[in-house]
Amino acid sequence: MREAMYWTPASDGKVRCGLCPHECLIGEGKAGICRVRVNRNGRLFSLVDGLLAALHTDPVEKKPLYHFHPGGQILSIGTRGCNLKCAFCQNYHISQEAPSATGRDLTMSPGELATMAVSLENNTGIAYTYNEPTVFYEFMLETAREIRRAGLKNVAVTNGFISQAPLAELLPEMDAFNVDLKSFDDGFYRRMAGGRLAPVLETLRAIVAGEKHLEITFLVIPTLNDSEEEFLKMIGWISSELGSDIPLHLSRYFPAWKLHLPPTPVPVLERFACLAMEKMRYVYLGNVGETRFSSTFCPACHRELIRREGYQVTTDGLGPGGACRHCGSRLAGIF
């Protein structure tokens, strides 16, 4: 257990957490919405500092990141807890479970993780993922600094629901983000995820302003966030506010946790991908197998640059610095 960052004392022994926009007011012995930040004697502590519920080596593409060191591997870590409660969460068994409910977690220090990351072949760095990394903020921040000193990269796979001050402190240590934009409707965020849209949009703006690599994932859920009109508004906002070079991943929904709607029809995803490509240069489909939206093509000459067959990646079309070997145009991203 470690004292948390970003909190202030309140009346009657309560504390106010300032890490995310919930700004939970937490009484003695109680935890915030995330379940892992708890009030002990008028001070706020993290219950998951160095306690890993998940530790794996994954392809970078699995995050998903398609324009960030394609074909590489990345050590991926997560704890328990989340500051949202998405009814369709695929990792609910760790995101919605408090650390006190299990004794199975692995204890590791930032230094040990850095040593492991350096020792792995073809390893890009560390991805903070699986659950929402905001809730293990202190551990992520300290580990990220160790990873940066070791000459490797840091990636946050996040819902983007974080307050601006902690995000500003985190940004210099991060190299890439994949942000899960769940909807472009605030009502959806409140009903289905227990959050709000506006703070996520502010996070996206801050990442771009901080000149960090950004990719966005949008899980298309039948009848809930698959309005074509709303989708077009989202694409318009992304292209105008963030830029048309942001890689966009449209992911197929499958039933999970509390939501049992049928899977997203693939033609819907393909239709959305075609609509998105009217304003976005790089659009991909996830959870559908191989399609014409699996590989990366040059936006200038339309030649295939990166071929993806599952997690098998070939970059024969890329030259030095991510330039197209055919026409010399540079692909947006970090290669």
C-alpha positions as CSV (number, residue, x, y, z in Angstrom):
1,M,0.0,0.0,0.0
2,R,1.3,3.4,-1.0
3,E,0.1,6.9,-0.4
4,A,-1.7,8.2,-3.5
5,M,-1.0,11.4,-5.5
6,Y,-3.6,14.0,-6.3
7,W,-5.9,14.2,-3.3
8,T,-6.9,16.8,-0.7
9,P,-8.3,16.4,2.8
10,A,-12.0,17.2,3.3
11,S,-14.2,17.6,6.4
12,D,-15.0,14.8,8.9
13,G,-11.9,12.8,8.0
14,K,-12.9,12.4,4.4
15,V,-10.6,12.9,1.4
16,R,-11.2,14.2,-2.1
17,C,-9.5,12.3,-4.9
18,G,-8.3,14.4,-7.8
19,L,-7.0,11.8,-10.1
20,C,-10.0,11.5,-12.4
21,P,-13.1,13.6,-13.1
22,H,-15.2,11.6,-10.6
23,E,-13.4,13.5,-7.8
24,C,-14.6,10.9,-5.3
25,L,-15.3,12.1,-1.8
26,I,-14.1,9.1,0.2
27,G,-14.9,8.4,3.9
28,E,-12.7,6.6,6.4
29,G,-12.1,3.0,5.4
30,K,-13.9,3.5,2.1
31,A,-12.7,3.3,-1.5
32,G,-13.5,5.4,-4.5
33,I,-15.4,4.3,-7.6
34,C,-12.2,2.6,-8.9
35,R,-12.2,0.3,-5.8
36,V,-8.4,0.6,-5.4
37,R,-7.9,4.0,-3.8
38,V,-8.8,4.0,-0.1
39,N,-9.0,6.4,2.8
40,R,-6.9,5.3,5.8
41,N,-6.9,7.7,8.7
42,G,-7.6,10.7,6.6
43,R,-5.0,9.9,3.9
44,L,-5.5,8.4,0.5
45,F,-3.6,5.2,-0.5
46,S,-3.3,3.0,-3.5
47,L,-4.0,-0.7,-2.9
48,V,-2.5,-1.9,-6.1
49,D,0.9,-0.3,-6.1
50,G,3.2,-3.0,-7.5
51,L,0.4,-5.7,-7.5
52,L,0.0,-7.0,-11.0
53,A,-3.1,-8.9,-12.0
54,A,-1.7,-9.4,-15.5
55,L,1.8,-9.6,-17.0
56,H,2.3,-10.8,-20.5
57,T,4.3,-10.1,-23.7
58,D,2.1,-9.0,-26.5
59,P,2.4,-7.9,-30.1
60,V,2.3,-4.1,-30.3
61,E,-0.6,-4.5,-32.7
62,K,-2.7,-6.1,-30.0
63,K,-2.9,-2.9,-28.0
64,P,-4.0,-2.0,-30.8
65,L,-1.2,0.2,-32.2
66,Y,-0.6,-0.1,-35.9
67,H,1.6,2.9,-36.5
68,F,3.9,2.5,-33.5
69,H,6.9,0.2,-34.0
70,P,4.9,-2.3,-36.1
71,G,5.9,-6.0,-35.7
72,G,7.4,-5.3,-32.3
73,Q,6.6,-6.9,-28.9
74,I,5.7,-5.1,-25.8
75,L,5.7,-6.1,-22.1
76,S,2.1,-5.5,-20.9
77,I,1.0,-5.0,-17.3
78,G,-2.2,-4.3,-15.5
79,T,-3.7,-4.4,-12.0
80,R,-7.2,-4.6,-10.6
81,G,-9.7,-1.7,-10.7
82,C,-11.2,0.8,-13.1
83,N,-12.7,4.2,-12.8
84,L,-15.5,3.3,-15.3
85,K,-18.1,0.5,-15.2
86,C,-18.7,-0.4,-18.8
87,A,-21.4,-3.0,-19.0
88,F,-19.6,-4.6,-22.0
89,C,-16.1,-4.9,-20.4
90,Q,-14.2,-7.9,-21.6
91,N,-11.7,-7.7,-18.7
92,Y,-14.3,-7.3,-16.0
93,H,-12.8,-10.1,-14.0
94,I,-9.9,-7.8,-13.1
95,S,-11.3,-4.3,-13.8
96,Q,-14.3,-4.7,-11.6
97,E,-12.6,-6.7,-8.8
98,A,-11.1,-5.1,-5.7
99,P,-7.6,-6.2,-4.8
100,S,-8.8,-7.5,-1.4
101,A,-10.8,-10.2,-3.2
102,T,-7.8,-12.1,-4.3
103,G,-4.3,-13.1,-3.2
104,R,-3.2,-14.2,-6.7
105,D,-1.5,-10.9,-7.7
106,L,2.2,-10.8,-8.5
107,T,4.4,-8.3,-6.6
108,M,6.9,-6.4,-8.8
109,S,8.8,-3.2,-8.5
110,P,9.4,-0.6,-11.3
111,G,13.1,-1.6,-11.3
112,E,12.3,-5.3,-11.7
113,L,9.9,-4.5,-14.6
114,A,12.5,-2.4,-16.3
115,T,15.1,-5.2,-16.0
116,M,12.6,-7.6,-17.4
117,A,11.7,-5.3,-20.3
118,V,15.3,-4.8,-21.3
119,S,16.0,-8.5,-21.2
120,L,13.2,-9.5,-23.6
121,E,14.0,-9.9,-27.3
122,N,12.5,-7.4,-29.7
123,N,10.8,-5.6,-26.9
124,T,9.6,-2.1,-27.4
125,G,9.0,-1.2,-23.8
126,I,6.0,-1.5,-21.5
127,A,2.3,-1.1,-22.1
128,Y,0.0,-0.1,-19.2
129,T,-3.1,-1.9,-20.2
130,Y,-5.7,-4.7,-19.4
131,N,-7.4,-2.6,-16.8
132,E,-7.5,1.2,-16.7
133,P,-4.0,2.3,-15.9
134,T,-5.2,5.6,-14.4
135,V,-6.1,3.7,-11.2
136,F,-2.5,2.6,-10.7
137,Y,-1.2,6.0,-11.6
138,E,1.7,6.2,-9.1
139,F,3.1,2.8,-10.1
140,M,2.7,3.6,-13.8
141,L,4.5,6.9,-13.5
142,E,7.4,5.5,-11.5
143,T,7.7,2.5,-13.8
144,A,7.5,4.7,-16.9
145,R,10.5,6.8,-15.6
146,E,12.5,3.6,-15.1
147,I,11.6,2.4,-18.6
148,R,12.6,5.8,-20.2
149,R,15.9,5.7,-18.4
150,A,16.5,2.2,-19.8
151,G,16.0,3.6,-23.3
152,L,12.6,1.9,-24.0
153,K,9.1,3.2,-24.8
154,N,6.0,3.6,-22.7
155,V,2.4,3.1,-24.0
156,A,-0.9,3.8,-22.1
157,V,-4.0,1.9,-23.3
158,T,-6.7,4.0,-21.5
159,N,-10.3,5.1,-21.4
160,G,-9.0,8.7,-21.3
161,F,-11.0,9.5,-18.1
162,I,-8.3,11.3,-16.2
163,S,-8.0,14.8,-14.8
164,Q,-5.8,17.3,-16.6
165,A,-3.2,17.9,-13.9
166,P,-2.2,14.2,-13.5
167,L,-2.3,13.8,-17.3
168,A,0.1,16.7,-17.7
169,E,2.6,15.1,-15.3
170,L,2.2,11.7,-17.1
171,L,2.6,13.0,-20.7
172,P,6.3,13.6,-20.7
173,E,6.9,10.0,-19.7
174,M,4.7,8.4,-22.3
175,D,5.5,7.8,-26.0
176,A,2.1,6.5,-27.3
177,F,-1.5,6.2,-26.3
178,N,-4.5,4.2,-27.5
179,V,-7.6,5.8,-26.2
180,D,-10.9,3.9,-26.1
181,L,-13.5,6.4,-27.3
182,K,-16.7,4.6,-26.3
183,S,-19.2,6.9,-27.9
184,F,-19.7,10.4,-29.1
185,D,-22.8,10.7,-26.9
186,D,-22.6,11.8,-23.2
187,G,-25.7,9.9,-22.4
188,F,-24.1,6.6,-23.5
189,Y,-21.1,7.4,-21.3
190,R,-23.4,8.0,-18.3
191,R,-25.7,5.0,-18.8
192,M,-23.3,2.3,-20.1
193,A,-20.0,3.3,-18.6
194,G,-20.6,5.5,-15.6
195,G,-18.5,8.3,-16.9
196,R,-18.7,11.5,-19.1
197,L,-17.6,12.3,-22.6
198,A,-16.2,15.8,-22.2
199,P,-13.2,14.8,-20.1
200,V,-12.2,12.1,-22.6
201,L,-12.3,14.6,-25.4
202,E,-10.0,16.9,-23.3
203,T,-7.6,14.0,-22.9
204,L,-7.5,13.4,-26.6
205,R,-6.7,17.1,-27.2
206,A,-4.0,17.1,-24.6
207,I,-2.3,14.1,-26.0
208,V,-2.2,15.7,-29.5
209,A,-1.0,19.0,-28.0
210,G,1.7,17.1,-26.2
211,E,2.9,15.7,-29.5
212,K,2.5,12.1,-28.4
213,H,1.6,9.3,-30.7
214,L,-2.2,8.6,-30.6
215,E,-4.5,6.0,-31.9
216,I,-8.2,5.7,-31.1
217,T,-10.3,2.6,-30.7
218,F,-14.1,2.7,-31.1
219,L,-16.1,-0.4,-30.2
220,V,-19.2,-0.5,-32.3
221,I,-22.1,-1.9,-30.3
222,P,-25.4,-2.6,-32.1
223,T,-28.3,-0.3,-31.2
224,L,-26.3,1.5,-28.6
225,N,-23.6,3.5,-30.3
226,D,-24.0,2.6,-34.0
227,S,-26.0,5.6,-35.1
228,E,-24.5,6.7,-38.5
229,E,-25.3,10.3,-37.8
230,E,-23.5,10.2,-34.4
231,F,-20.6,8.4,-36.0
232,L,-20.2,11.0,-38.7
233,K,-20.2,13.7,-36.0
234,M,-17.4,11.8,-34.2
235,I,-15.3,11.5,-37.3
236,G,-15.8,15.1,-38.1
237,W,-14.6,16.1,-34.6
238,I,-11.6,13.7,-34.7
239,S,-10.5,15.0,-38.1
240,S,-10.9,18.7,-37.3
241,E,-9.8,18.7,-33.7
242,L,-7.1,16.0,-33.7
243,G,-6.1,15.6,-37.4
244,S,-6.9,13.2,-40.2
245,D,-3.7,11.2,-39.7
246,I,-4.9,9.7,-36.3
247,P,-5.2,5.9,-36.9
248,L,-8.7,4.8,-36.1
249,H,-9.6,1.3,-35.0
250,L,-13.2,0.2,-35.4
251,S,-13.7,-2.9,-33.2
252,R,-16.4,-5.5,-33.4
253,Y,-18.4,-6.0,-30.2
254,F,-19.0,-9.5,-28.8
255,P,-21.2,-10.2,-25.8
256,A,-19.4,-9.7,-22.5
257,W,-20.1,-9.2,-18.8
258,K,-23.5,-7.6,-18.4
259,L,-24.3,-7.0,-22.1
260,H,-25.7,-9.8,-24.3
261,L,-26.6,-8.2,-27.5
262,P,-25.6,-10.1,-30.7
263,P,-22.2,-9.3,-32.2
264,T,-21.8,-6.3,-34.5
265,P,-22.5,-7.3,-38.1
266,V,-19.3,-7.1,-40.2
267,P,-21.1,-5.1,-43.0
268,V,-21.9,-2.4,-40.4
269,L,-18.2,-2.1,-39.5
270,E,-17.2,-2.0,-43.2
271,R,-19.8,0.7,-43.9
272,F,-18.4,2.8,-41.0
273,A,-14.9,2.2,-42.2
274,C,-15.8,3.6,-45.6
275,L,-17.5,6.6,-44.1
276,A,-14.5,7.3,-41.8
277,M,-12.1,7.1,-44.7
278,E,-13.8,10.1,-46.3
279,K,-12.0,12.2,-43.7
280,M,-9.5,9.9,-42.0
281,R,-6.4,8.5,-43.8
282,Y,-5.9,5.4,-41.7
283,V,-8.9,3.2,-40.6
284,Y,-8.7,-0.4,-39.4
285,L,-11.2,-3.1,-38.4
286,G,-10.6,-5.2,-35.2
287,N,-12.1,-8.5,-34.1
288,V,-13.1,-9.5,-37.6
289,G,-10.2,-11.4,-39.0
290,E,-8.3,-10.3,-42.1
291,T,-10.0,-7.8,-44.3
292,R,-8.9,-5.0,-46.6
293,F,-8.9,-2.9,-43.5
294,S,-6.2,-5.0,-41.8
295,S,-3.2,-3.7,-43.6
296,T,-1.7,-0.2,-44.0
297,F,-1.6,1.5,-47.4
298,C,0.2,4.6,-48.5
299,P,-2.3,7.5,-48.5
300,A,-0.5,9.0,-51.6
301,C,0.1,6.1,-54.0
302,H,-2.2,3.5,-52.3
303,R,0.5,0.7,-52.3
304,E,0.5,-1.8,-49.4
305,L,3.1,-0.8,-46.9
306,I,2.4,-3.0,-43.9
307,R,0.7,-6.4,-44.3
308,R,-1.1,-7.9,-41.3
309,E,-2.2,-11.5,-41.2
310,G,-3.4,-12.0,-37.7
311,Y,-0.4,-10.8,-35.6
312,Q,2.1,-11.7,-38.4
313,V,3.4,-8.3,-39.6
314,T,5.6,-7.6,-42.6
315,T,6.7,-4.1,-43.4
316,D,8.2,-4.6,-46.9
317,G,6.7,-1.4,-48.2
318,L,8.2,0.8,-45.6
319,G,11.5,2.6,-46.0
320,P,13.6,4.4,-43.4
321,G,11.6,6.7,-41.1
322,G,8.3,5.2,-42.2
323,A,8.6,6.5,-45.8
324,C,6.8,4.6,-48.6
325,R,9.3,2.7,-50.7
326,H,7.3,3.4,-53.8
327,C,6.6,7.1,-53.8
328,G,8.6,8.4,-50.8
329,S,5.5,9.7,-48.9
330,R,5.9,9.5,-45.1
331,L,3.4,7.4,-43.2
332,A,2.1,9.0,-40.0
333,G,3.4,7.3,-36.9
334,I,6.6,6.1,-35.2
335,F,8.6,3.4,-37.0
